[in-house]
Amino acid sequence: MKLEELIDQIEKIDSYKRFGSVKRVVGLMIESQGPESSVGDVCCIHIGKGRTRKIQAEVVGFKNESVILMPYTDVQDISPGCLVEASSKPLEVKIGTALIGQVIDSLGQPLDGSQLPKGLTPVLTEQSPPNPLKRPPISEPIEVGVRMIDSMLTVGNGQRVGIFAGSGVGKSTLLGMIARNTNADLNVIALIGERGREVREFIERDLGPEGLNRSIVVVATSDQPALMRIKGAYTATAIAEYFRDKGLNVMLMMDSVTRVAMAQREIGLAVGEPPTTKGYTPSVFAVLPKLLERTGTNEHGSITAFYTVLVDGDDMNEPIADTVRGILDGHFVLDRALANKGQYPAINVLKSVSRVMNHIADSDHIKSAEKVREMLSTYINAEDLINIGAYKRGSSIEIDEAIRLYPSIISFLKQETHEKISILESVGQLKGIAGKGE
């Protein structure tokens, strides 16, 4: 760099430090007199005796002459008069290949308390979605290693899919299967609002050493402040974007986007937003598209994303589920009735859809999937008559065919947790079942 350029950069540096002081704390919110800052900027609050410790907080709004802050940690030890120091920049996390295999928190720090590896690049957690005209069309499938998905609900490289389910229907197990079996270059897994007990269980049981070695896991547990849960989603997305810009095909899995919406609701209510649909504030429905649209394809690489959505009382039309379904490129519905029958993964094929499958699969594959779906639907519609013995064989050719093939279809849809199968094998088995029905 030339000397003139260095001098020019030095002259642009803001050498002033700006300070304010805490006025009051109400619930999640800290009001301070100053410092001069913008929404999204990170500030440090000096606490403790002698103001020797610092906690980070983010500017989330303004009220009259006060700055409204929310901390990334608990508000304990904050008292009136605490010094608030402005950083004049938003949150950054350090990202690089050395993070692969690590479990980190929402601020990018290792969860086991170790030091960050060297050679990482600082990246802003909040980015703009790619330009729509620079997004290449999704043109090829990506293998996820789950037979039902690869064959009946084929996912494209760069597609965004929602996994809709109530609690305890097998979302985490399904995500673990995808993380272990996919042929993506890298997994980025965000566990947002999870119970602390489940984090280690997911990493050791569902993900396993094989999955962790090719993954970066971002964790924000349910006991953490709302801002940390939201930043967990942003940090995971920023990590996926970083590797996508390096030309990789990244698999992003977020469990769950509902917890992100709930965290944004907490923040919105704290800063005075009016509650609207089911208590969710308007900012929730503004944040979700911005977050979800950041994934997908760009001119460098792709992010294939799976977002889990918790549906209260298995209601698929509640506000968050309805909003997310409208943004994403497909939805998989996990059915409690199937789980109760012991069919895992408990994806209800008849209620699920992949919006790009018809553009990335060949005609024989599509016809076979439609044939199997039709036979399964025929059997389900006639199941009550069959079970009570009211149906007489020969009354309907379609039902007779569905009865004959139903055991083969159910066996095909089931898959053991650690069973791995390629997309070619899955499609071949699907075509074999469809061929029996012709």
SETIRO-884288 format. One line per 10 residues: for each residue x, y, z of C-alpha. Coordinates in steps of 0.001 Angstrom, whole numbers. Layout:
REM SETIRO-884288
X Y Z | ... $
//
This chain:
REM SETIRO-884288
0 0 0 | 1328 3448 -915 | 2213 5991 1771 | -481 8406 533 | -3141 5715 894 | -1985 4926 4428 | -2100 8607 5397 | -5587 8892 3879 | -6818 5896 5904 | -5275 7246 9121 $
-7032 10572 8604 | -10376 8776 8263 | -9971 6975 11607 | -12298 8275 14315 | -9971 8660 17298 | -12702 9726 19737 | -14289 7392 22259 | -17909 8106 23049 | -19403 7377 26475 | -22767 7494 28183 $
-24175 6339 31512 | -26925 3952 32579 | -30135 5657 33744 | -32328 2675 34559 | -32989 -1011 33884 | -36527 -2264 33204 | -36881 -5997 32507 | -34724 -6817 29474 | -34124 -3173 28645 | -31337 -805 29688 $
-31814 2926 29227 | -28729 5106 29059 | -27986 8797 28585 | -25805 8565 25483 | -23483 7557 23937 | -23895 8698 20322 | -24644 5489 18400 | -26906 3854 15809 | -29398 970 15991 | -27446 -2295 15804 $
-24221 -886 17263 | -22516 -2842 20046 | -21713 -1010 23291 | -19696 -2086 26342 | -21149 -1483 29808 | -18496 -1205 32537 | -19710 -2974 35701 | -18389 -4256 39016 | -16330 -2522 41658 | -14052 -42 40004 $
-15883 -709 36712 | -13264 -3361 35897 | -15600 -5765 34042 | -17399 -5235 30759 | -20532 -6739 29281 | -21668 -6283 25704 | -25043 -4821 24795 | -26674 -3801 21543 | -28555 -624 20677 | -32113 -1701 19806 $
-33875 1675 19775 | -34255 5168 21192 | -36830 6744 23481 | -36939 10514 23873 | -33311 11382 24665 | -32367 7894 25879 | -30552 5057 24138 | -32247 1663 24628 | -29808 -1234 24978 | -30221 -4966 25384 $
-27363 -7028 26850 | -25994 -10269 25428 | -25807 -11585 29018 | -27847 -11146 32220 | -28462 -7663 33593 | -27057 -8498 37034 | -24505 -6028 38502 | -25713 -3205 36239 | -26498 -120 38325 | -27376 3527 37624 $
-24308 5481 36533 | -22476 2532 34931 | -20307 3739 32073 | -21525 2856 28560 | -18814 2852 25906 | -19762 2950 22201 | -17897 793 19690 | -19555 2521 16693 | -19864 -799 14822 | -22273 -3760 14733 $
-21508 -7253 16016 | -18745 -9141 14224 | -17747 -12794 14593 | -14507 -14424 13504 | -14893 -17140 10873 | -12529 -19506 9058 | -11888 -23145 8221 | -10303 -23634 11660 | -13821 -23397 13152 | -14912 -26665 11493 $
-15582 -29249 14193 | -16159 -26549 16853 | -19208 -25769 18981 | -19552 -22008 19489 | -21982 -19539 21051 | -23874 -16705 19374 | -20871 -14373 19661 | -18570 -16871 17946 | -16745 -17970 21115 | -16017 -21703 21750 $
-18608 -23129 24131 | -16008 -25245 25964 | -14134 -22107 27104 | -11088 -22669 24900 | -9419 -19967 22795 | -10455 -19242 19232 | -8030 -20591 16600 | -5800 -18064 14896 | -6160 -16899 11311 | -9905 -16212 11382 $
-11610 -13385 9478 | -13987 -10922 11225 | -17394 -10855 9498 | -20573 -8876 10248 | -23413 -11108 11442 | -26103 -9095 9635 | -25814 -9094 5839 | -28139 -8320 2959 | -29642 -11176 909 | -28060 -11785 -2520 $
-29314 -9763 -5465 | -32235 -11746 -7001 | -30781 -11343 -10498 | -27460 -12832 -9345 | -29034 -15999 -7947 | -28417 -18918 -10340 | -31506 -21146 -10782 | -31527 -24384 -8786 | -30626 -26985 -11395 | -29324 -30094 -9620 $
-30355 -32237 -6644 | -28355 -32493 -3438 | -28095 -35824 -1655 | -29316 -35789 1946 | -29040 -39539 2543 | -32670 -39946 3674 | -34430 -42310 1260 | -37878 -40731 1511 | -36550 -37200 872 | -34116 -38081 -1931 $
-36780 -40023 -3848 | -40224 -38560 -3073 | -39296 -34985 -2015 | -36023 -34381 -3856 | -34165 -31319 -2561 | -32198 -29050 -4889 | -28732 -27655 -4243 | -29537 -24219 -2778 | -33160 -24942 -1848 | -34669 -23763 1462 $
-37045 -26184 3196 | -39133 -25964 6353 | -39547 -28989 8641 | -42878 -28531 10444 | -43607 -30568 13548 | -44822 -30555 17096 | -42490 -31459 19948 | -41069 -34971 20196 | -41782 -36148 16639 | -38171 -36617 15561 $
-36907 -33258 14203 | -33470 -33481 15833 | -32999 -37105 14760 | -33866 -36192 11157 | -31416 -33255 11189 | -28706 -35559 12551 | -29330 -38063 9740 | -29073 -35310 7121 | -25881 -33887 8677 | -24178 -37301 8685 $
-25325 -38480 5258 | -25409 -35396 3014 | -22836 -34862 275 | -22656 -31107 996 | -19159 -29727 1619 | -19942 -28413 5110 | -22736 -28366 7706 | -23610 -25301 9775 | -26049 -26229 12545 | -27821 -23635 14708 $
-29485 -24869 17910 | -31640 -21911 18965 | -33644 -21946 22175 | -32914 -25616 22888 | -32899 -27107 26365 | -29341 -27288 27708 | -29658 -31052 28194 | -30444 -31591 24532 | -27371 -29798 23165 | -24820 -32424 24190 $
-27271 -35230 23384 | -27700 -33883 19847 | -23947 -33469 19310 | -22993 -36897 20668 | -26019 -39036 19749 | -27692 -37498 16690 | -24711 -35787 15049 | -21922 -38091 16226 | -18166 -37681 15660 | -18586 -38299 11920 $
-21072 -35434 11572 | -19242 -33045 13927 | -15974 -33353 11979 | -17632 -31670 8999 | -19853 -29242 10915 | -19836 -25967 12820 | -22448 -25909 15591 | -23837 -22608 16932 | -25674 -22894 20271 | -27988 -20439 22046 $
-29910 -22227 24801 | -33372 -21273 26050 | -32037 -19722 29279 | -30016 -17084 27413 | -31324 -13558 26750 | -33545 -13019 23711 | -30816 -11086 21898 | -28409 -14036 22131 | -31016 -16367 20608 | -31539 -14027 17665 $
-27808 -13492 17209 | -27350 -17277 17153 | -29455 -17421 13987 | -27605 -14469 12437 | -24182 -15873 13338 | -24953 -19303 11854 | -26244 -17684 8659 | -23150 -15444 8436 | -20877 -18504 8787 | -22783 -20290 6001 $
-22539 -17169 3809 | -18780 -16936 4388 | -18203 -20481 3122 | -20713 -20048 287 | -18674 -17056 -931 | -15630 -19359 -915 | -17426 -21498 -3535 | -18648 -24302 -1246 | -22034 -26016 -1140 | -23105 -25486 2478 $
-25883 -27254 4397 | -27462 -24936 6998 | -29793 -26441 9605 | -31615 -24241 12102 | -33594 -25704 14994 | -35809 -23806 15361 | -36893 -20654 13548 | -39914 -20483 15879 | -37574 -19764 18827 | -36008 -16946 16788 $
-39463 -15444 16231 | -40260 -15746 19947 | -36994 -14000 20848 | -37776 -11158 18426 | -41234 -10893 19992 | -39621 -10454 23428 | -37416 -7664 22125 | -40254 -5997 20226 | -42525 -5947 23283 | -39687 -4637 25475 $
-39057 -1637 23200 | -42760 -804 22987 | -44035 -2449 19794 | -47745 -3327 19801 | -48596 -7050 19888 | -50516 -8186 16802 | -51235 -11766 15641 | -51056 -14145 18646 | -48922 -11579 20484 | -46205 -11432 17803 $
-44993 -7904 17057 | -44731 -6441 13516 | -40916 -6667 13604 | -41152 -10494 13762 | -42759 -10617 10321 | -40156 -8154 9008 | -37160 -10070 10419 | -38128 -13551 9157 | -37924 -12807 5393 | -34627 -10952 5842 $
-33131 -13927 7677 | -34508 -16694 5457 | -33744 -14924 2160 | -30034 -14747 3013 | -29648 -18451 2214 | -29950 -20097 -1194 | -27669 -19700 -4201 | -25399 -16875 -5293 | -22786 -16509 -8029 | -20133 -18264 -5906 $
-21770 -21240 -4183 | -24942 -22355 -2451 | -26576 -22718 959 | -29147 -25509 1171 | -31171 -24721 4295 | -33456 -26738 6563 | -35438 -24697 9103 | -37492 -26484 11741 | -40776 -24876 12760 | -42456 -25806 16049 $
-46213 -25894 15558 | -48280 -25431 18723 | -50744 -28280 19109 | -49738 -29558 15639 | -51532 -26519 14136 | -49892 -26030 10718 | -51677 -22692 10171 | -50426 -20758 13195 | -48810 -17376 12284 | -45109 -18319 12230 $
-45689 -21605 10379 | -47861 -19824 7816 | -45297 -17036 7277 | -42307 -19376 6985 | -44127 -21728 4616 | -44832 -18776 2311 | -41157 -17762 2182 | -39449 -21135 1750 | -39157 -23426 -1292 | -40879 -26423 239 $
-42149 -27905 3487 | -41876 -31324 5135 | -44570 -32142 7686 | -43662 -34545 10505 | -46825 -36370 11541 | -47350 -37455 15152 | -49706 -40231 14018 | -46928 -41775 11893 | -44445 -41479 14778 | -46941 -43252 17053 $
-47045 -46108 14515 | -43239 -46379 14621 | -42684 -45020 11105 | -39453 -42989 11147 | -38655 -40551 9711 | -42253 -39534 10389 | -42596 -37350 7271 | -46124 -37304 5897 | -45389 -37503 2160 | -48953 -36574 1192 $
-48802 -33281 3154 | -45233 -32390 2145 | -43904 -30787 -1006 | -40593 -29836 -2627 | -41263 -26909 -4944 | -38186 -27461 -7108 | -38386 -31253 -7543 | -40060 -31013 -10963 | -37154 -28859 -12224 | -34287 -31064 -11033 $
-35544 -34669 -11400 | -35924 -36614 -14660 | -39351 -37532 -16024 | -39143 -41228 -15013 | -38286 -40234 -11444 | -41186 -37770 -11276 | -43679 -40274 -12722 | -42543 -42956 -10246 | -42913 -40563 -7296 | -46390 -39533 -8480 $
-47389 -43203 -8911 | -46256 -44175 -5382 | -47872 -41060 -3906 | -51132 -41903 -5698 | -51129 -45506 -4407 | -50377 -44363 -860 | -53206 -41798 -1025 | -55615 -44412 -2364 | -54826 -46791 504 | -55103 -44053 3186 $
-58511 -42959 1857 | -59799 -46542 1959 | -57984 -47596 5143 | -61009 -47464 7445 | -63057 -49667 5091 | -60157 -52124 4769 | -59575 -52351 8527 | -63189 -53101 9403 | -63503 -55628 6577 | -66092 -53613 4646 $
-64050 -53557 1467 | -64374 -56549 -863 | -61446 -57363 -3118 | -62236 -56769 -6783 | -64495 -53775 -6111 | -61760 -51341 -7237 | -58638 -52076 -9264 | -56872 -49055 -7755 | -57580 -50068 -4146 | -56586 -53683 -4837 $
-53290 -52435 -6266 | -52749 -50107 -3297 | -53411 -52948 -802 | -50914 -55176 -2594 | -48151 -52574 -2634 | -48802 -50840 708 | -46358 -53039 2734 | -43594 -52383 171 | -44261 -48616 235 | -44165 -48423 4067 $
-40981 -50506 4170 | -39478 -48121 1605 | -40471 -45008 3575 | -38963 -46295 6835 | -35230 -45859 7494 | -33018 -46719 10444 | -31292 -43754 12091 | -27772 -44821 11081 | -28719 -46364 7734 | -27000 -44575 4855 $
-28249 -44783 1279 | -27285 -42858 -1854 | -29720 -40867 -3950 | -29219 -43259 -6897 | -30186 -46263 -4741 | -33200 -44398 -3330 | -34509 -43431 -6763 | -33846 -46961 -8076 | -35901 -48499 -5249 | -38696 -45984 -5866 $
-38849 -46870 -9564 | -38902 -50570 -8623 | -41995 -50105 -6426 | -43723 -47969 -9047 | -42932 -50625 -11682 | -44699 -53313 -9636 | -47890 -51309 -9844 | -47969 -51116 -13623 $
//
